[in-house]
Amino acid sequence: QVQLVESGGGAVQAGESLRLSCVASGSRLRIYNMGWYRQAPGKQRELVATGTLGGSTNVADSVKGRFTISADAAKSTVYLQMNSLKPEDTAVYYCNLVNLWNSRYNYWGQGTQVTVSS
């Protein structure tokens, strides 16, 4: 069973940076599509960034040029570097892993809160 534990969230001022981490236990990152999603109060969960080890990454237009997804396979950790944060980035951020060959194996972390004040 894969377990995901996020950390790194917090309260910051607009323009500051945060790096979120997601440690995956129980499997290797190489067999998963990795993703970060977020959900703001009263809104649906939305995709922030996705990618695979050694492959291409994709980020939402709303965060393009500011957020970067990366991973360290040796540490089984997925990162989301968030720069130039804006108040509209305030949300709970979730880490997600989906098995590349069987999407039934789909795992979520518990979420970490990011709050950006102006």
N, C-alpha and C positions, 0 to 999 in steps of 0.2 A: 504494500500500500504506500503510495506516494503522499508525503506530507509537505506542505509549503508553509514557511513561516516568514512573514514580511517584517521589516523594521526600517527605521530611518525617517518616518514621518515626523511632523511637528508643526509648530506655528512660526511663520517667518513673515518678513515684510516684503512687499512687492519689489521685484528686482533681485532678490536674493536667490540662492540655490539650495537644493537638497538632493541627496542621493538615496534612493530607496534600494533596499536589498531584499532578496527572496531566496532563502536557503531551501533547497529541495532535498529531502531524504527519501531513500527507498528506491531510487532509480537514477539512471544517467541522463544528463541533459541532452545528449546527442540524439536521442530518439524522440525528442519532443519539439513541437513548435512552442516557443516561449512568448508570453504576452503580458502586457500590463493593461488593465482596464481601470476606469474610475466611475464613481457614481456620486453625483452631487445631490443634496437634499431635494426631493420632489422630481428628480429626473431619472431617466433610465441609465443603466450602466452602458458606458461607451468605450470603444477601443481607443487606447492611447498609442500603443506601439507593439509590434510583433517582430519575431525574427527566429532564425535557427542558427545553431553553432556553425560557423564557417559559411553561412549563407547570407542572403540579403536581409535587410531590415525594412520595416515599413512603419511610418508614424502618421498619426492623424494630422490633417492640415492645420488644425488649431494649435498644435504644438511643434510643428515642423520648424527646424532651425533652433529650437530651444531644448527639446528633450531628445535623449539618446538611450536606446536599449542596448545592453551588452551582457556578456556572460563570462564566467570563469568556470570552465568545466571541472578543473581540479578541485575547486571549492564547491561545486554544485550550486552555484549562486548566480542568480539573474539580477541585473542592476537596471535602474532607471535613473539616469542623470537628468535632473531638471534644473535648467538655468533660466534666468530672467523671469522668475515666477510672477504670475498675475493673479489678482483676486479671483478671477474666473477659473483658475486652476484648483480652487478649493474643492475638495472631494475626499471620499475614501478611495484609496488606490488598492487594487487587487492584483495579485500575481496569478497567472494561469499557465498551465502546461497541458498541451493536447498531443497525444501520441501521433506521430507522423503516419502510422500505418493503420491505426484503428482509433477513430475519434471518440469511440465509446470511453476510452481512457482519458478522461478530462478532469483536471484537478484545479482547485482554487485554494488560495490562501484565505486567511481570516480578515485581511484588510488592514490598512494603516492610514490614519487620518492625516491629511495635509491641509493646513489652513493658511491662507495668504491674505494679509491685511494691507490696505492701501495707505 
